[in-house]
Each structure stands twice: as structure tokens, then as C-alpha cells.
Amino acid sequence: MTTVSDAPKATFRLSMLIYDTRYRSMTIQVVALFAFMLMAAWLINNTAQNLAALGKPIDFGFFTERAGYDINQRLIDYSSNSSHLRASVVGLLNTLLVAVLGCALATVVGVTIGVLRLSKNWLVARIMTVYVETFRNVPVLLWIVFFMAILIENLPPPNAFRGADPAASMLFGDSVALTNRGFYIPEPLFSRGLGDISIFGAFNVSLELLAVLAMLVGGFFAAGLIRKRADRIQEATGVRPTTWYLRLGVIVLPVVALLYALGFYLGYPALKGFNFQGGIYMRNSLIALWLALSFYTAAFIAEIVRSGILAISKGQTEAAAALGIRPNRIMSLVILPQALRVIIPPLISQYLNLTKNSSLAIAVGYMDITGTLGGITMNQTGRELECVLMLMLVYLVISLIISVVMNWYNNRVKLVER
């Protein structure tokens, strides 16, 4: 008679960490991690010892020292008596300003050109092709200098607006002045303001601005609820109710009511002395950098949009046309929503490139974070390592924030399979 018994359980042996495929990958990862940590520790220790030998130990105390230089374009109060930390904050805000304005304009221009490149009009399609090939094949630094030269050489100086018969005149009812020193536009003011609030003691933020932003966020949230309700009605009945006026109303009307309650009015720039006073001042370096980065990045976004649209089957367009949908509605309701899953991933890279390319601002004298922390502050204090490390950290954090936001949006608009 034969008996069947269970096979003996294999005991663990150290050799299995190398020869057993169940453990080998984990072993390699642990060894690689320890090797990386040892190399990083050696590099940091070696750097610290060398700096100490040179009499320059790692120290971030220079941030509290007096900066001693001016910044021509700023969003918060700053003077030469401010600290290097405040100068860095001013530069960071200038970088964020260019990044936000550039991404917004580049997206609008890029999407428009990408759609027009697919136009059946031969002339329009070829003009858009020339735009794309011209901008993306010339270095962005040259475009920045080119736009700066156009603004300096072709726009009039402030004294051209003076006299009974001036050589230049303001635009839009004497509210906007375009000069070779920069643009002067109306400034929003409030006769019944709410005051300011201090953020970390570094800068003040207008409570009126926060109130308007809160009202806009609430309006868009309410508009989203109205749209979802319309979606449910359409799924239940097959008829979609008209809701555009409701969605527009919940966004616009509360903001208008708030502005009226705060006594909103515009402060116009006026020529006083040798320059304009009042209003919002946008230096020509800011305008040149903004336009150059936007139009340069728009050329790449246009190709991304075009490839995303071409990735959608023509059957989608034909089916929508067979239902009687107009061509512009087909593009906005059928093609683009499906193309977003192809467009958004490479679009993130273009936003990151635009933000990092803003470091070229020093070529036209625009003081961003690279010009302040990585330029004048580093030269004055002699703290090269600290400044470069902080500069790298700033760009890393900005890039990660952009990636997180765009990936979140990508997950929201992606197609859900049933």
C-alpha cells in the first residue's frame, strides 16, 4: 500500500535573495537604494567639508540681510532696504505672473491655430503652417529679444503724448497708453474697500480681490451643478434644457452685485511730468517676455491639438453630421472632448517648458526669480550653492504643482468605459 504525504515546505535560505526570482528584484532594489543613499551622503559630506575649509559653511542667514537693489516690476511693496528674502519673493511672483499669463495666452492661440491648420481653406491652413514652422524653429531667446526690439523701436516715448497736438494718443477713450517704456492700463479701485490682510507678514493681499475670487469660485461651482442637472434631464428624457443663461447668470450677477457694493471704479493713467502716473504699469520687458513665450509655445500646442484631433476617427464627425449637428458644434461637443485624452499629457510638458523658459527673462531686464535669487542676490552674498539649491527647489515645486493640477484635470475629462 502506498501513502501520499504533503511535500515538505521549503525553508528560506540567504542564497534565495539572489537565485530565487521571487526575491531577486526586491534585493536589487534594496541594494540600489543603499548605494544611492551612500553616494548622496558622501557627496553632501564632501561638499560641506570643502565649503567649511573655504570658510563658507552652508548658511541661509543671508536671506535676512538688506538686498540693496531695486526691482523694476513688482506685485508687492519692495524697496532697496528690503531683505534678500523679500526680493526673492518678488522675483517668484514675477515668475508666476509670466507663467500664468503665458500658459493662458499660449493655450488660446495654440488651440485656435491647431484647429485652423485642419481648415479646408487652403490659404488659411498654409498661413497657420507658416506660423508653426517659423516660431518653433527659431530659438525662444531670439523671439524674446525680437519682441523687445519691436516694443522699444516702434512705440512712442511718453513725451510724445504731450502738447496741444501730440504725436501719439491714448487708446480706448484715453484709458490705455502704449509707450516704449511699457503699457499703462486702468487700475481697479474701490471706494468702499474692505482693506488688506497680511500673509505670513511678507505681503498684503486685498480683501476685495479675495472676495471677488470667492464669488467667482462659488459661481462656477453653481454653474457646474446646473450643468449636471441638465445632464441628468437629458439622460432621462433625451431632451437637453437650455441652461446657458442660468450658468452665465450665477457667475456674472453675484460678481457685479459685489463690485457695486464695494464701489468699484477704474483709475486711469495720466501723463504727469516725464512719465505716466496711476493705473497698472506693465514694463515692456514683461510684455516682450509674455508675448514671445506665448507665441513660441503656442506653435507646439497647435501641433499637439492637431495630432489629437486627427487621432479621432472620421466616423465620429460623419455620425455627428448625420444627426444634423453644425460643424462648429461637432468640433466643440464631439471631437475636442475626445481629443483631450491625447492632448493633455504632452500639453503638460509645454506648460512646464514655458515656465522654465521664463528664466530667460534676464535677457530683457525682467527681474524674475532667476534674476533676483539666482542673479543679484547670489553675486552680492557669494552664496552660490544655497542660491542655486533654492532656485532648483522653486522650479521643482512649480513644475510639480502644474503636473498635479493638469493630471487631476486629465483624470476628470478622460473617457469612462462602461
Buried (B, 14 or more C-beta within 10 A) or exposed (E): EEEEEEEEEEEEEEEBBEEEEEBEEEEEEEEEEEEEEEEEEEEEEEEEEEBEEEEBEEEEEBBEEEBEBEBEBBEBEBEEEBBBBBBBBBBBBBBBBBBEBBBEBBBEBBBBBBBBBBEEEEEEEEBBBEBBEEBBEEEBBEBBBBBBEBBBEEBBBBBBBEEEEEEBEBEEEEBBBBBBBBBBBBBBBBEEEEEBEEEEEEBEEBBBEEBBEEBBEBBEEBBEEBEEEBEEBEEEEEEEEEBEEBBEBBBEEBBEEBBEEBEBEEEBBBBEEEBBEBBEBBBBBBBBBBBBBBBBBBBBBBBBBBBBBEEBEEEBBEEBEEEEBEEEEBBEEBBBEBBBBBBBBBBBBBBBBBBBBBBBBBBBBBBBBBBBBBBBBBEBBEBEEBBEEBBEEBBEEBBEEBBEEBEEBBEEEEEEEE
